[in-house]
Amino acid sequence: VQADVDVGFGDILDNLEVGFMGSYRASRDRWSIGVDAMYMGLGAVATTTRGLASADVDVDQTSVEADVGYAVS
């Protein structure tokens, strides 16, 4: 299902349930490794004006990035 969403930054903060970001980097000799992770949980409940119907929406987003490096000089 596709839907167009136009939501302002303030509305996103109002519906933010939990958020987490973390970063880790380690190196040994010329090698290094890094990991970045992010999690965000959004949720909202809406009811019609007469209370006949309601909607409960939950969106979870996870992102993980890893990289490896080698120092040439």
N, CA, C, O and CB atoms as a CASP TS submission, in Angstrom:
PFRMAT TS
TARGET T0000
AUTHOR 0000-0000-0000
METHOD Language model
MODEL 1
PARENT N/A
ATOM      1  N   VAL     1       0.844  -1.166   0.000  1.00  0.00           N
ATOM      2  CA  VAL     1       0.000   0.000   0.000  1.00  0.00           C
ATOM      3  C   VAL     1       0.891   1.232   0.000  1.00  0.00           C
ATOM      4  O   VAL     1       1.801   1.343   0.822  1.00  0.00           O
ATOM      5  CB  VAL     1      -0.961  -0.004   1.211  1.00  0.00           C
ATOM      6  N   GLN     2       0.638   2.149  -0.909  1.00  0.00           N
ATOM      7  CA  GLN     2       1.378   3.400  -0.975  1.00  0.00           C
ATOM      8  C   GLN     2       0.515   4.535  -0.455  1.00  0.00           C
ATOM      9  O   GLN     2      -0.690   4.583  -0.698  1.00  0.00           O
ATOM     10  CB  GLN     2       1.842   3.687  -2.411  1.00  0.00           C
ATOM     11  N   ALA     3       1.159   5.456   0.270  1.00  0.00           N
ATOM     12  CA  ALA     3       0.440   6.616   0.782  1.00  0.00           C
ATOM     13  C   ALA     3       1.388   7.797   0.857  1.00  0.00           C
ATOM     14  O   ALA     3       2.553   7.638   1.220  1.00  0.00           O
ATOM     15  CB  ALA     3      -0.179   6.323   2.170  1.00  0.00           C
ATOM     16  N   ASP     4       0.903   8.973   0.518  1.00  0.00           N
ATOM     17  CA  ASP     4       1.679  10.191   0.651  1.00  0.00           C
ATOM     18  C   ASP     4       1.515  10.717   2.073  1.00  0.00           C
ATOM     19  O   ASP     4       0.402  10.795   2.591  1.00  0.00           O
ATOM     20  CB  ASP     4       1.239  11.253  -0.396  1.00  0.00           C
ATOM     21  N   VAL     5       2.629  11.076   2.693  1.00  0.00           N
ATOM     22  CA  VAL     5       2.607  11.579   4.066  1.00  0.00           C
ATOM     23  C   VAL     5       3.304  12.923   4.098  1.00  0.00           C
ATOM     24  O   VAL     5       4.433  13.049   3.624  1.00  0.00           O
ATOM     25  CB  VAL     5       3.285  10.582   5.050  1.00  0.00           C
ATOM     26  N   ASP     6       2.650  13.923   4.648  1.00  0.00           N
ATOM     27  CA  ASP     6       3.221  15.254   4.803  1.00  0.00           C
ATOM     28  C   ASP     6       3.091  15.633   6.275  1.00  0.00           C
ATOM     29  O   ASP     6       2.058  16.144   6.707  1.00  0.00           O
ATOM     30  CB  ASP     6       2.508  16.307   3.868  1.00  0.00           C
ATOM     31  N   VAL     7       4.158  15.375   7.040  1.00  0.00           N
ATOM     32  CA  VAL     7       4.134  15.586   8.479  1.00  0.00           C
ATOM     33  C   VAL     7       5.283  16.507   8.852  1.00  0.00           C
ATOM     34  O   VAL     7       6.403  16.333   8.372  1.00  0.00           O
ATOM     35  CB  VAL     7       4.226  14.239   9.248  1.00  0.00           C
ATOM     36  N   GLY     8       5.017  17.472   9.693  1.00  0.00           N
ATOM     37  CA  GLY     8       6.051  18.392  10.147  1.00  0.00           C
ATOM     38  C   GLY     8       6.926  17.781  11.235  1.00  0.00           C
ATOM     39  O   GLY     8       6.564  16.778  11.849  1.00  0.00           O
ATOM     40  N   PHE     9       8.092  18.406  11.465  1.00  0.00           N
ATOM     41  CA  PHE     9       9.035  17.894  12.453  1.00  0.00           C
ATOM     42  C   PHE     9       8.427  17.888  13.860  1.00  0.00           C
ATOM     43  O   PHE     9       8.677  16.960  14.629  1.00  0.00           O
ATOM     44  CB  PHE     9      10.317  18.729  12.438  1.00  0.00           C
ATOM     45  N   GLY    10       7.653  18.883  14.202  1.00  0.00           N
ATOM     46  CA  GLY    10       7.004  18.943  15.515  1.00  0.00           C
ATOM     47  C   GLY    10       6.043  17.791  15.733  1.00  0.00           C
ATOM     48  O   GLY    10       5.967  17.255  16.838  1.00  0.00           O
ATOM     49  N   ASP    11       5.305  17.399  14.699  1.00  0.00           N
ATOM     50  CA  ASP    11       4.378  16.269  14.803  1.00  0.00           C
ATOM     51  C   ASP    11       5.133  14.961  15.002  1.00  0.00           C
ATOM     52  O   ASP    11       4.677  14.082  15.733  1.00  0.00           O
ATOM     53  CB  ASP    11       3.495  16.180  13.552  1.00  0.00           C
ATOM     54  N   ILE    12       6.284  14.832  14.354  1.00  0.00           N
ATOM     55  CA  ILE    12       7.093  13.619  14.533  1.00  0.00           C
ATOM     56  C   ILE    12       7.566  13.528  15.981  1.00  0.00           C
ATOM     57  O   ILE    12       7.504  12.455  16.580  1.00  0.00           O
ATOM     58  CB  ILE    12       8.309  13.613  13.562  1.00  0.00           C
ATOM     59  N   LEU    13       8.033  14.630  16.547  1.00  0.00           N
ATOM     60  CA  LEU    13       8.472  14.618  17.948  1.00  0.00           C
ATOM     61  C   LEU    13       7.324  14.308  18.900  1.00  0.00           C
ATOM     62  O   LEU    13       7.524  13.627  19.906  1.00  0.00           O
ATOM     63  CB  LEU    13       9.096  15.960  18.317  1.00  0.00           C
ATOM     64  N   ASP    14       6.129  14.795  18.598  1.00  0.00           N
ATOM     65  CA  ASP    14       4.969  14.497  19.441  1.00  0.00           C
ATOM     66  C   ASP    14       4.644  13.005  19.450  1.00  0.00           C
ATOM     67  O   ASP    14       4.159  12.490  20.458  1.00  0.00           O
ATOM     68  CB  ASP    14       3.755  15.287  18.964  1.00  0.00           C
ATOM     69  N   ASN    15       4.899  12.312  18.358  1.00  0.00           N
ATOM     70  CA  ASN    15       4.560  10.894  18.245  1.00  0.00           C
ATOM     71  C   ASN    15       5.744   9.962  18.481  1.00  0.00           C
ATOM     72  O   ASN    15       5.614   8.749  18.316  1.00  0.00           O
ATOM     73  CB  ASN    15       3.984  10.624  16.891  1.00  0.00           C
ATOM     74  N   LEU    16       6.893  10.507  18.863  1.00  0.00           N
ATOM     75  CA  LEU    16       8.080   9.694  19.123  1.00  0.00           C
ATOM     76  C   LEU    16       7.892   8.910  20.414  1.00  0.00           C
ATOM     77  O   LEU    16       7.684   9.498  21.475  1.00  0.00           O
ATOM     78  CB  LEU    16       9.350  10.577  19.205  1.00  0.00           C
ATOM     79  N   GLU    17       7.963   7.583  20.330  1.00  0.00           N
ATOM     80  CA  GLU    17       7.844   6.725  21.506  1.00  0.00           C
ATOM     81  C   GLU    17       9.214   6.437  22.108  1.00  0.00           C
ATOM     82  O   GLU    17       9.395   6.512  23.324  1.00  0.00           O
ATOM     83  CB  GLU    17       7.139   5.412  21.143  1.00  0.00           C
ATOM     84  N   VAL    18      10.182   6.106  21.247  1.00  0.00           N
ATOM     85  CA  VAL    18      11.534   5.804  21.719  1.00  0.00           C
ATOM     86  C   VAL    18      12.504   6.034  20.571  1.00  0.00           C
ATOM     87  O   VAL    18      12.160   5.826  19.408  1.00  0.00           O
ATOM     88  CB  VAL    18      11.640   4.337  22.257  1.00  0.00           C
ATOM     89  N   GLY    19      13.704   6.458  20.897  1.00  0.00           N
ATOM     90  CA  GLY    19      14.735   6.647  19.893  1.00  0.00           C
ATOM     91  C   GLY    19      16.097   6.318  20.478  1.00  0.00           C
ATOM     92  O   GLY    19      16.348   6.573  21.655  1.00  0.00           O
ATOM     93  N   PHE    20      16.972   5.756  19.664  1.00  0.00           N
ATOM     94  CA  PHE    20      18.306   5.379  20.113  1.00  0.00           C
ATOM     95  C   PHE    20      19.274   5.512  18.954  1.00  0.00           C
ATOM     96  O   PHE    20      18.977   5.107  17.830  1.00  0.00           O
ATOM     97  CB  PHE    20      18.320   3.939  20.679  1.00  0.00           C
ATOM     98  N   MET    21      20.437   6.084  19.240  1.00  0.00           N
ATOM     99  CA  MET    21      21.518   6.139  18.272  1.00  0.00           C
ATOM    100  C   MET    21      22.805   5.775  19.004  1.00  0.00           C
ATOM    101  O   MET    21      23.019   6.178  20.147  1.00  0.00           O
ATOM    102  CB  MET    21      21.618   7.555  17.597  1.00  0.00           C
ATOM    103  N   GLY    22      23.656   5.008  18.330  1.00  0.00           N
ATOM    104  CA  GLY    22      24.926   4.639  18.934  1.00  0.00           C
ATOM    105  C   GLY    22      26.001   4.474  17.881  1.00  0.00           C
ATOM    106  O   GLY    22      25.720   4.183  16.718  1.00  0.00           O
ATOM    107  N   SER    23      27.243   4.667  18.313  1.00  0.00           N
ATOM    108  CA  SER    23      28.375   4.544  17.410  1.00  0.00           C
ATOM    109  C   SER    23      29.532   3.903  18.168  1.00  0.00           C
ATOM    110  O   SER    23      29.750   4.200  19.342  1.00  0.00           O
ATOM    111  CB  SER    23      28.785   5.929  16.826  1.00  0.00           C
ATOM    112  N   TYR    24      30.274   3.020  17.493  1.00  0.00           N
ATOM    113  CA  TYR    24      31.429   2.359  18.088  1.00  0.00           C
ATOM    114  C   TYR    24      32.539   2.281  17.047  1.00  0.00           C
ATOM    115  O   TYR    24      32.290   1.965  15.883  1.00  0.00           O
ATOM    116  CB  TYR    24      31.057   0.940  18.615  1.00  0.00           C
ATOM    117  N   ARG    25      33.741   2.566  17.465  1.00  0.00           N
ATOM    118  CA  ARG    25      34.891   2.486  16.562  1.00  0.00           C
ATOM    119  C   ARG    25      36.054   1.876  17.331  1.00  0.00           C
ATOM    120  O   ARG    25      36.348   2.290  18.453  1.00  0.00           O
ATOM    121  CB  ARG    25      35.272   3.897  15.986  1.00  0.00           C
ATOM    122  N   ALA    26      36.712   0.897  16.730  1.00  0.00           N
ATOM    123  CA  ALA    26      37.869   0.241  17.331  1.00  0.00           C
ATOM    124  C   ALA    26      38.972   0.139  16.289  1.00  0.00           C
ATOM    125  O   ALA    26      38.705   0.000  15.095  1.00  0.00           O
ATOM    126  CB  ALA    26      37.496  -1.164  17.883  1.00  0.00           C
ATOM    127  N   SER    27      40.226   0.210  16.760  1.00  0.00           N
ATOM    128  CA  SER    27      41.345   0.078  15.829  1.00  0.00           C
ATOM    129  C   SER    27      42.467  -0.709  16.494  1.00  0.00           C
ATOM    130  O   SER    27      42.648  -0.703  17.712  1.00  0.00           O
ATOM    131  CB  SER    27      41.853   1.471  15.369  1.00  0.00           C
ATOM    132  N   ARG    28      43.199  -1.380  15.632  1.00  0.00           N
ATOM    133  CA  ARG    28      44.355  -2.147  16.079  1.00  0.00           C
ATOM    134  C   ARG    28      45.363  -2.137  14.937  1.00  0.00           C
ATOM    135  O   ARG    28      45.060  -2.534  13.812  1.00  0.00           O
ATOM    136  CB  ARG    28      43.958  -3.622  16.494  1.00  0.00           C
ATOM    137  N   ASP    29      46.566  -1.674  15.254  1.00  0.00           N
ATOM    138  CA  ASP    29      47.605  -1.509  14.242  1.00  0.00           C
ATOM    139  C   ASP    29      47.062  -0.627  13.114  1.00  0.00           C
ATOM    140  O   ASP    29      46.667   0.512  13.362  1.00  0.00           O
ATOM    141  CB  ASP    29      48.078  -2.894  13.691  1.00  0.00           C
ATOM    142  N   ARG    30      47.038  -1.131  11.900  1.00  0.00           N
ATOM    143  CA  ARG    30      46.551  -0.342  10.758  1.00  0.00           C
ATOM    144  C   ARG    30      45.064  -0.563  10.456  1.00  0.00           C
ATOM    145  O   ARG    30      44.492   0.156   9.637  1.00  0.00           O
ATOM    146  CB  ARG    30      47.364  -0.679   9.527  1.00  0.00           C
ATOM    147  N   TRP    31      44.446  -1.529  11.093  1.00  0.00           N
ATOM    148  CA  TRP    31      43.053  -1.870  10.813  1.00  0.00           C
ATOM    149  C   TRP    31      42.108  -1.150  11.769  1.00  0.00           C
ATOM    150  O   TRP    31      42.448  -0.903  12.926  1.00  0.00           O
ATOM    151  CB  TRP    31      42.845  -3.383  10.910  1.00  0.00           C
ATOM    152  N   SER    32      40.936  -0.821  11.280  1.00  0.00           N
ATOM    153  CA  SER    32      39.895  -0.237  12.127  1.00  0.00           C
ATOM    154  C   SER    32      38.532  -0.744  11.662  1.00  0.00           C
ATOM    155  O   SER    32      38.346  -1.124  10.506  1.00  0.00           O
ATOM    156  CB  SER    32      39.949   1.322  12.088  1.00  0.00           C
ATOM    157  N   ILE    33      37.596  -0.737  12.593  1.00  0.00           N
ATOM    158  CA  ILE    33      36.219  -1.138  12.293  1.00  0.00           C
ATOM    159  C   ILE    33      35.288  -0.168  13.007  1.00  0.00           C
ATOM    160  O   ILE    33      35.563   0.260  14.128  1.00  0.00           O
ATOM    161  CB  ILE    33      35.937  -2.627  12.732  1.00  0.00           C
ATOM    162  N   GLY    34      34.198   0.171  12.359  1.00  0.00           N
ATOM    163  CA  GLY    34      33.217   1.072  12.946  1.00  0.00           C
ATOM    164  C   GLY    34      31.800   0.566  12.720  1.00  0.00           C
ATOM    165  O   GLY    34      31.503  -0.043  11.692  1.00  0.00           O
ATOM    166  N   VAL    35      30.932   0.823  13.687  1.00  0.00           N
ATOM    167  CA  VAL    35      29.526   0.419  13.592  1.00  0.00           C
ATOM    168  C   VAL    35      28.664   1.585  14.074  1.00  0.00           C
ATOM    169  O   VAL    35      28.910   2.138  15.146  1.00  0.00           O
ATOM    170  CB  VAL    35      29.242  -0.883  14.436  1.00  0.00           C
ATOM    171  N   ASP    36      27.665   1.955  13.293  1.00  0.00           N
ATOM    172  CA  ASP    36      26.668   2.965  13.657  1.00  0.00           C
ATOM    173  C   ASP    36      25.301   2.293  13.641  1.00  0.00           C
ATOM    174  O   ASP    36      24.977   1.553  12.712  1.00  0.00           O
ATOM    175  CB  ASP    36      26.708   4.202  12.676  1.00  0.00           C
ATOM    176  N   ALA    37      24.506   2.551  14.666  1.00  0.00           N
ATOM    177  CA  ALA    37      23.175   1.955  14.746  1.00  0.00           C
ATOM    178  C   ALA    37      22.161   3.019  15.155  1.00  0.00           C
ATOM    179  O   ALA    37      22.479   3.941  15.906  1.00  0.00           O
ATOM    180  CB  ALA    37      23.158   0.770  15.748  1.00  0.00           C
ATOM    181  N   MET    38      20.937   2.877  14.648  1.00  0.00           N
ATOM    182  CA  MET    38      19.863   3.794  14.968  1.00  0.00           C
ATOM    183  C   MET    38      18.546   3.026  15.046  1.00  0.00           C
ATOM    184  O   MET    38      18.292   2.135  14.236  1.00  0.00           O
ATOM    185  CB  MET    38      19.781   4.928  13.923  1.00  0.00           C
ATOM    186  N   TYR    39      17.709   3.377  16.025  1.00  0.00           N
ATOM    187  CA  TYR    39      16.363   2.811  16.144  1.00  0.00           C
ATOM    188  C   TYR    39      15.405   3.943  16.489  1.00  0.00           C
ATOM    189  O   TYR    39      15.712   4.801  17.317  1.00  0.00           O
ATOM    190  CB  TYR    39      16.309   1.674  17.228  1.00  0.00           C
ATOM    191  N   MET    40      14.239   3.935  15.846  1.00  0.00           N
ATOM    192  CA  MET    40      13.224   4.938  16.119  1.00  0.00           C
ATOM    193  C   MET    40      11.855   4.272  16.088  1.00  0.00           C
ATOM    194  O   MET    40      11.534   3.541  15.150  1.00  0.00           O
ATOM    195  CB  MET    40      13.300   6.105  15.098  1.00  0.00           C
ATOM    196  N   GLY    41      11.058   4.523  17.106  1.00  0.00           N
ATOM    197  CA  GLY    41       9.694   4.007  17.173  1.00  0.00           C
ATOM    198  C   GLY    41       8.706   5.155  17.238  1.00  0.00           C
ATOM    199  O   GLY    41       8.778   5.989  18.141  1.00  0.00           O
ATOM    200  N   LEU    42       7.782   5.205  16.286  1.00  0.00           N
ATOM    201  CA  LEU    42       6.739   6.226  16.241  1.00  0.00           C
ATOM    202  C   LEU    42       5.381   5.559  16.416  1.00  0.00           C
ATOM    203  O   LEU    42       5.187   4.426  15.975  1.00  0.00           O
ATOM    204  CB  LEU    42       6.795   7.025  14.909  1.00  0.00           C
ATOM    205  N   GLY    43       4.445   6.246  17.050  1.00  0.00           N
ATOM    206  CA  GLY    43       3.108   5.703  17.211  1.00  0.00           C
ATOM    207  C   GLY    43       2.095   6.817  17.383  1.00  0.00           C
ATOM    208  O   GLY    43       2.401   7.862  17.958  1.00  0.00           O
ATOM    209  N   ALA    44       0.893   6.594  16.887  1.00  0.00           N
ATOM    210  CA  ALA    44      -0.178   7.580  17.006  1.00  0.00           C
ATOM    211  C   ALA    44      -1.527   6.876  17.009  1.00  0.00           C
ATOM    212  O   ALA    44      -1.691   5.810  16.415  1.00  0.00           O
ATOM    213  CB  ALA    44      -0.108   8.612  15.857  1.00  0.00           C
ATOM    214  N   VAL    45      -2.482   7.486  17.684  1.00  0.00           N
ATOM    215  CA  VAL    45      -3.859   6.992  17.715  1.00  0.00           C
ATOM    216  C   VAL    45      -4.764   8.142  17.288  1.00  0.00           C
ATOM    217  O   VAL    45      -4.624   9.262  17.779  1.00  0.00           O
ATOM    218  CB  VAL    45      -4.253   6.449  19.148  1.00  0.00           C
ATOM    219  N   ALA    46      -5.685   7.870  16.380  1.00  0.00           N
ATOM    220  CA  ALA    46      -6.630   8.893  15.920  1.00  0.00           C
ATOM    221  C   ALA    46      -8.042   8.318  15.962  1.00  0.00           C
ATOM    222  O   ALA    46      -8.255   7.137  15.687  1.00  0.00           O
ATOM    223  CB  ALA    46      -6.275   9.383  14.478  1.00  0.00           C
ATOM    224  N   THR    47      -8.995   9.167  16.310  1.00  0.00           N
ATOM    225  CA  THR    47     -10.400   8.776  16.385  1.00  0.00           C
ATOM    226  C   THR    47     -11.231   9.758  15.563  1.00  0.00           C
ATOM    227  O   THR    47     -10.932  10.951  15.514  1.00  0.00           O
ATOM    228  CB  THR    47     -10.893   8.732  17.867  1.00  0.00           C
ATOM    229  N   THR    48     -12.268   9.246  14.924  1.00  0.00           N
ATOM    230  CA  THR    48     -13.143  10.130  14.152  1.00  0.00           C
ATOM    231  C   THR    48     -13.868  11.085  15.094  1.00  0.00           C
ATOM    232  O   THR    48     -13.897  10.866  16.304  1.00  0.00           O
ATOM    233  CB  THR    48     -14.162   9.309  13.317  1.00  0.00           C
ATOM    234  N   THR    49     -14.447  12.132  14.544  1.00  0.00           N
ATOM    235  CA  THR    49     -15.093  13.159  15.374  1.00  0.00           C
ATOM    236  C   THR    49     -16.265  12.603  16.176  1.00  0.00           C
ATOM    237  O   THR    49     -16.526  13.068  17.286  1.00  0.00           O
ATOM    238  CB  THR    49     -15.576  14.307  14.502  1.00  0.00           C
ATOM    239  N   ARG    50     -16.961  11.635  15.643  1.00  0.00           N
ATOM    240  CA  ARG    50     -18.093  11.040  16.372  1.00  0.00           C
ATOM    241  C   ARG    50     -17.680   9.804  17.162  1.00  0.00           C
ATOM    242  O   ARG    50     -18.507   9.217  17.859  1.00  0.00           O
ATOM    243  CB  ARG    50     -19.212  10.673  15.401  1.00  0.00           C
ATOM    244  N   GLY    51     -16.441   9.408  17.067  1.00  0.00           N
ATOM    245  CA  GLY    51     -15.953   8.260  17.830  1.00  0.00           C
ATOM    246  C   GLY    51     -16.373   6.915  17.266  1.00  0.00           C
ATOM    247  O   GLY    51     -16.320   5.910  17.976  1.00  0.00           O
ATOM    248  N   LEU    52     -16.792   6.870  16.003  1.00  0.00           N
ATOM    249  CA  LEU    52     -17.249   5.616  15.409  1.00  0.00           C
ATOM    250  C   LEU    52     -16.097   4.717  14.979  1.00  0.00           C
ATOM    251  O   LEU    52     -16.248   3.497  14.920  1.00  0.00           O
ATOM    252  CB  LEU    52     -18.136   5.903  14.223  1.00  0.00           C
ATOM    253  N   ALA    53     -14.972   5.301  14.684  1.00  0.00           N
ATOM    254  CA  ALA    53     -13.826   4.508  14.231  1.00  0.00           C
ATOM    255  C   ALA    53     -12.541   5.126  14.775  1.00  0.00           C
ATOM    256  O   ALA    53     -12.467   6.326  15.041  1.00  0.00           O
ATOM    257  CB  ALA    53     -13.782   4.426  12.672  1.00  0.00           C
ATOM    258  N   SER    54     -11.540   4.275  14.932  1.00  0.00           N
ATOM    259  CA  SER    54     -10.246   4.773  15.388  1.00  0.00           C
ATOM    260  C   SER    54      -9.141   4.015  14.663  1.00  0.00           C
ATOM    261  O   SER    54      -9.358   2.927  14.128  1.00  0.00           O
ATOM    262  CB  SER    54     -10.100   4.626  16.932  1.00  0.00           C
ATOM    263  N   ALA    55      -7.966   4.605  14.658  1.00  0.00           N
ATOM    264  CA  ALA    55      -6.807   3.986  14.009  1.00  0.00           C
ATOM    265  C   ALA    55      -5.616   4.085  14.952  1.00  0.00           C
ATOM    266  O   ALA    55      -5.385   5.115  15.585  1.00  0.00           O
ATOM    267  CB  ALA    55      -6.490   4.668  12.634  1.00  0.00           C
ATOM    268  N   ASP    56      -4.871   3.000  15.030  1.00  0.00           N
ATOM    269  CA  ASP    56      -3.664   2.938  15.855  1.00  0.00           C
ATOM    270  C   ASP    56      -2.510   2.563  14.928  1.00  0.00           C
ATOM    271  O   ASP    56      -2.497   1.470  14.361  1.00  0.00           O
ATOM    272  CB  ASP    56      -3.817   1.898  17.047  1.00  0.00           C
ATOM    273  N   VAL    57      -1.541   3.466  14.773  1.00  0.00           N
ATOM    274  CA  VAL    57      -0.449   3.264  13.826  1.00  0.00           C
ATOM    275  C   VAL    57       0.868   3.226  14.584  1.00  0.00           C
ATOM    276  O   VAL    57       1.151   4.107  15.397  1.00  0.00           O
ATOM    277  CB  VAL    57      -0.432   4.379  12.747  1.00  0.00           C
ATOM    278  N   ASP    58       1.678   2.198  14.315  1.00  0.00           N
ATOM    279  CA  ASP    58       3.019   2.076  14.884  1.00  0.00           C
ATOM    280  C   ASP    58       4.017   1.860  13.751  1.00  0.00           C
ATOM    281  O   ASP    58       3.805   1.017  12.879  1.00  0.00           O
ATOM    282  CB  ASP    58       3.089   0.909  15.917  1.00  0.00           C
ATOM    283  N   VAL    59       5.104   2.626  13.771  1.00  0.00           N
ATOM    284  CA  VAL    59       6.156   2.509  12.762  1.00  0.00           C
ATOM    285  C   VAL    59       7.487   2.367  13.488  1.00  0.00           C
ATOM    286  O   VAL    59       7.825   3.189  14.339  1.00  0.00           O
ATOM    287  CB  VAL    59       6.168   3.746  11.792  1.00  0.00           C
ATOM    288  N   ASP    60       8.239   1.326  13.153  1.00  0.00           N
ATOM    289  CA  ASP    60       9.571   1.108  13.712  1.00  0.00           C
ATOM    290  C   ASP    60      10.583   1.161  12.585  1.00  0.00           C
ATOM    291  O   ASP    60      10.369   0.583  11.519  1.00  0.00           O
ATOM    292  CB  ASP    60       9.654  -0.249  14.470  1.00  0.00           C
ATOM    293  N   GLN    61      11.685   1.856  12.822  1.00  0.00           N
ATOM    294  CA  GLN    61      12.736   1.989  11.813  1.00  0.00           C
ATOM    295  C   GLN    61      14.067   1.649  12.460  1.00  0.00           C
ATOM    296  O   GLN    61      14.398   2.158  13.531  1.00  0.00           O
ATOM    297  CB  GLN    61      12.762   3.428  11.203  1.00  0.00           C
ATOM    298  N   THR    62      14.834   0.777  11.794  1.00  0.00           N
ATOM    299  CA  THR    62      16.149   0.372  12.279  1.00  0.00           C
ATOM    300  C   THR    62      17.162   0.541  11.160  1.00  0.00           C
ATOM    301  O   THR    62      16.883   0.228  10.003  1.00  0.00           O
ATOM    302  CB  THR    62      16.132  -1.092  12.792  1.00  0.00           C
ATOM    303  N   SER    63      18.341   1.038  11.515  1.00  0.00           N
ATOM    304  CA  SER    63      19.415   1.219  10.545  1.00  0.00           C
ATOM    305  C   SER    63      20.735   0.839  11.210  1.00  0.00           C
ATOM    306  O   SER    63      21.031   1.283  12.319  1.00  0.00           O
ATOM    307  CB  SER    63      19.456   2.690  10.012  1.00  0.00           C
ATOM    308  N   VAL    64      21.529   0.010  10.520  1.00  0.00           N
ATOM    309  CA  VAL    64      22.850  -0.389  11.018  1.00  0.00           C
ATOM    310  C   VAL    64      23.846  -0.252   9.873  1.00  0.00           C
ATOM    311  O   VAL    64      23.584  -0.697   8.755  1.00  0.00           O
ATOM    312  CB  VAL    64      22.835  -1.860  11.584  1.00  0.00           C
ATOM    313  N   GLU    65      24.983   0.362  10.156  1.00  0.00           N
ATOM    314  CA  GLU    65      26.036   0.538   9.157  1.00  0.00           C
ATOM    315  C   GLU    65      27.359   0.104   9.772  1.00  0.00           C
ATOM    316  O   GLU    65      27.671   0.460  10.908  1.00  0.00           O
ATOM    317  CB  GLU    65      26.108   2.020   8.659  1.00  0.00           C
ATOM    318  N   ALA    66      28.126  -0.659   9.024  1.00  0.00           N
ATOM    319  CA  ALA    66      29.447  -1.110   9.478  1.00  0.00           C
ATOM    320  C   ALA    66      30.478  -0.786   8.402  1.00  0.00           C
ATOM    321  O   ALA    66      30.188  -0.832   7.206  1.00  0.00           O
ATOM    322  CB  ALA    66      29.442  -2.643   9.799  1.00  0.00           C
ATOM    323  N   ASP    67      31.691  -0.456   8.854  1.00  0.00           N
ATOM    324  CA  ASP    67      32.750  -0.196   7.892  1.00  0.00           C
ATOM    325  C   ASP    67      34.078  -0.707   8.445  1.00  0.00           C
ATOM    326  O   ASP    67      34.276  -0.793   9.657  1.00  0.00           O
ATOM    327  CB  ASP    67      32.836   1.314   7.563  1.00  0.00           C
ATOM    328  N   VAL    68      34.980  -1.043   7.527  1.00  0.00           N
ATOM    329  CA  VAL    68      36.309  -1.520   7.854  1.00  0.00           C
ATOM    330  C   VAL    68      37.321  -0.620   7.143  1.00  0.00           C
ATOM    331  O   VAL    68      37.134  -0.260   5.981  1.00  0.00           O
ATOM    332  CB  VAL    68      36.492  -3.021   7.444  1.00  0.00           C
ATOM    333  N   GLY    69      38.388  -0.262   7.850  1.00  0.00           N
ATOM    334  CA  GLY    69      39.400   0.605   7.246  1.00  0.00           C
ATOM    335  C   GLY    69      40.808   0.069   7.433  1.00  0.00           C
ATOM    336  O   GLY    69      41.086  -0.690   8.362  1.00  0.00           O
ATOM    337  N   TYR    70      41.683   0.476   6.539  1.00  0.00           N
ATOM    338  CA  TYR    70      43.093   0.108   6.606  1.00  0.00           C
ATOM    339  C   TYR    70      43.911   1.352   6.333  1.00  0.00           C
ATOM    340  O   TYR    70      43.711   2.007   5.310  1.00  0.00           O
ATOM    341  CB  TYR    70      43.443  -1.030   5.593  1.00  0.00           C
ATOM    342  N   ALA    71      44.831   1.693   7.228  1.00  0.00           N
ATOM    343  CA  ALA    71      45.671   2.873   7.069  1.00  0.00           C
ATOM    344  C   ALA    71      46.829   2.545   6.129  1.00  0.00           C
ATOM    345  O   ALA    71      47.633   1.660   6.422  1.00  0.00           O
ATOM    346  CB  ALA    71      46.198   3.369   8.444  1.00  0.00           C
ATOM    347  N   VAL    72      46.916   3.241   5.022  1.00  0.00           N
ATOM    348  CA  VAL    72      47.948   2.993   4.010  1.00  0.00           C
ATOM    349  C   VAL    72      49.277   3.598   4.435  1.00  0.00           C
ATOM    350  O   VAL    72      50.325   2.974   4.261  1.00  0.00           O
ATOM    351  CB  VAL    72      47.520   3.564   2.651  1.00  0.00           C
ATOM    352  N   SER    73      49.248   4.802   4.987  1.00  0.00           N
ATOM    353  CA  SER    73      50.515   5.429   5.359  1.00  0.00           C
ATOM    354  C   SER    73      50.619   5.606   6.866  1.00  0.00           C
ATOM    355  O   SER    73      51.622   6.119   7.360  1.00  0.00           O
ATOM    356  CB  SER    73      50.667   6.780   4.663  1.00  0.00           C
TER
END
